[in-house]
Amino acid sequence: MSTSNAVPVSLAEIARIAGVGRAAVSNWRRRHDSFPSRIGGTDVSPQFSLAEVEKWLRDNDKLKDVGGREFLWPRFEALGSRDESGLAIAESARRMRTPRARTATPNLSVEAVELIGEAARLGRSEGPRETFEFLLQRWLDTHVRQLSTTPPQLAVLMTRIALGTRLGKNDRGLTVFDPACGTGHLSAAAAQEYDGPDLRLLGCERDPALAALASARLGFAIEGRDVRVEFATADALRDDPFTDLRADIALCNPPFNERDWGYEELATDQRWTHGLPPRTEPELAWVQHLLAHVRPGGSAVVVLPPAVASRKAGRRIRGSLLRTGTLRAVVALPPGSAQPHSVSLQLWVLRAAPEGSAAGPTGQDALLVDATQFGKAGAREPGPEWEALTNFVLAAVAELDRPDRALPEGAVRVSLLDLLDDEVDVTPGRYTASSAEPSGVELAASWEDLAGSLSELGNLMRHLSKLDFAGDEPRTTATVGDLVKAGALTLRAGQQPSDTSAPDRDPAVPLLTVPDLLTDGAPSGMIPPGSAHTVAEPGDVVVAGVVRAFKAWVHEGPPVALGPQLYALRVDPDKLDAHFLAGCLRAPANGRQAGTHASSSSRVDIRRLNVLQLPLEEQAEYAETFRRLTTFEQLLTRAECVGKGLVNDVSDRLAAGGLTAGR
């Protein structure tokens, strides 16, 4: 077969198509002489022909419930150009909704036009919206280093804030404006959150591929509704296509740190009512652009990097925004809320002065909200606790215009007198940190908590220290693989789901991954119910098969789906005690001998883990001791956490003064 026009796919893509791990594909390649030959790439990252791979998978019955989308995406990727593949996906979506439509995007290659037709036919058979969302997500994942998108949860939060803070609500409809719309995440959230009449969604995007994808996304989001959608392809700052627009709300996640934003040619622009933005402050140009396009009493919510709140160059504009009552709130988000994930981004909540209001500010303070405590530090794919974060921020912002109401901890009202100093710094952490100092009652409770943990540790220590390990005779062991063959347990491997999202109406199953274990241990994803996925039930033993996170435990609580390198072992209760098994498996020496390499990223061969061979009644005694050892470890961790917190809290109190004399 000629490989000149073959669509190349990597081992990872083959694994995704087949719904297995990459290791399984490597095994197929080693064990089956009929596996397709490499057509490109390197020995480390080989590439194969998509057509040959599809034929081999079908011939060898390796495809489960795999739809045509998985085979379609590599062909879009093979178009080469980011813009052409993006425009082709957008055009495919239009053809899915309107089968008889002609291709509206000029200058597409012959290959792209043919692929659009195939994608449209597949979408109509497998679901137009589902097919488009699949292709769009793959496109975004492929070009993640070149694009910055707004996570759906953040888009919903921004929309709810804007809807809740605008003044002069009426029944005449809602106009939403996004001048840097990207692929339309914010507009889609607005369509989802607003179910009233006469919705208008207007946006602007200078990248033609992104603008086309945004239009395609909104075409599905508003299907069956009477909604006006208009996305212009233009540079919103330099060539504003909506000069006369006055929207009810504006939402924006603008590009950051762009020095070439039009400083020279826009120096006398009428939008700069709070002052000409310095060349180094393009974000403040976007802030004033939003304000120029909201009606009196309308709200704008914008994502900004934290430096905008404190940079010296922008203090004059920040001061004007505060003095006029336009900047109503600043919310500090946890790292991982949006790209760049390492930065604690901020939401600025702005509101145009209502008609007939006095020239002075509508309030004498600003609301500063520090929501950074809802982050999940250290995750490989970081992301905050979205539900808790959303509830906290909305509860704080709900009190924006009610100065007599109490605020949740982490939110403060700061008077303009305190904010309008030489720096005009509106960073929330600067003002909320001092209010977070623990009271004497809270300190006493922490000391009591520590004393209780230390007391329990002492009791366990006395018991564990008396364990008798006399006798050096080696005991008989069996590997997990042997126990599986003997029918004493079953072993199931977790896998990477093709889609970790599920509609709100479905009772989705939590998904636990190795990165979760490296942070707080809580599942960070969800999979749709009924998916063909390994699920750990109460009483199952779960093992992490990677050196850096190696552990084993008996699962308790509701069922949880397992991601790659996690395994579920279900014992025959007449042959094995689950807690005994977990205790044997998680022994560090056991993990070392079963490891495949010496690095921390290497795998642990679960089937090679050793388990003591003991009668069931003797296993029970070991199981109880393993439980006590686990409790001892948990108490040590808790005591360390509480102790460090006390050291920090007492240090802060001492540094602030107020120590009673004679103590």
Secondary structure, 3 states (H helix, E strand, C coil): CCCCCCCEEEHHHHHHHHCCCHHHHHHHHHHCCCCCCCCEECCCCEEEEHHHHHHHHHHCCCCCCCCCHHHHHHHHHCCCCHHHHHHHHHHHHHHHHCCCCCCCCCCCCHHHHHHHHHHHHHHHHHCHHHHHHHHHHHHHHHCCCCCCCCCHHHHHHHHHHHHHHCCCCCCCCEEEEECCCCCCHHHHHHHHHCCCCCEEEEEECCCHHHHHHHHHHHHHHCCCCCEEEEEECCCCCCCCCCCCCCEEEEEECCCCCCCCCCCCCCCCCCCCCCCCCCCCCHHHHHHHHHHCCEEEEEEEEEEECHHHHCCHHHHHHHHHHHHCCCEEEEEECCCCCCCCCCCCCEEEEEECCCCCCCCCCCCCEEEEEECHHHCCCCCCCCCCCHHHHHHHHHHHHCCCCCCCCCCCCCEEEEEHHHHCCCCCCCCHHHHHCHHHCCCHHHHHHHHHHHHHHHHHHHHHHHHHCCCCCCCCCCCCEEEHHHHHHCCCEEEEECCCCCCCCCCCCCCCEEEECHHHHCCCCCCCEEECCCCCCCEECCCCEEEECEHHHCEEEECCCCCEEECCCEEEEEECCCCCCHHHHHHHHCCHHHHHHHECCCCCCCEECHHHCEEECCCHHHHHHHHHHHHHHHHHHHHHHHHHHHHHHHHHHHHHHHHCCCCCCCC
